Amino acid sequence: MKFVKINNFWNMFGQPDYKGLDINKFEPGSQLYPANSTYAVVATNEGLSSLPTDIEELTQEQYLEEKNNNQKSSKNLQDTIAELIKETLK
């Protein structure tokens, strides 16, 4: 399994561009799409002898750091939404 960062992930129409990677080889649930970022991070079982343009290999530690940061960001957003709902219901 390899961990990769797909740079320039969103095309000019706002659609994802996997740069030729086979999404069927992605480890289910491993995809990370950080908010307000131009990249995605995934774990793949695809046998990549060379990496396509805009794709860089990450270590497992780098992947886990991205995952941790993404979860923190998501938690902060959920907390903000919960606070807004509470304020609205008062």
Secondary structure as GFF3:
##gff-version 3
##sequence-region A 1 90
A	DSSP	beta_strand	2	7	.	.	.	ID=ss1
A	DSSP	three_ten_helix	23	25	.	.	.	ID=ss2
A	DSSP	beta_strand	39	44	.	.	.	ID=ss3
A	DSSP	beta_strand	55	58	.	.	.	ID=ss4
A	DSSP	alpha_helix	60	89	.	.	.	ID=ss5
###
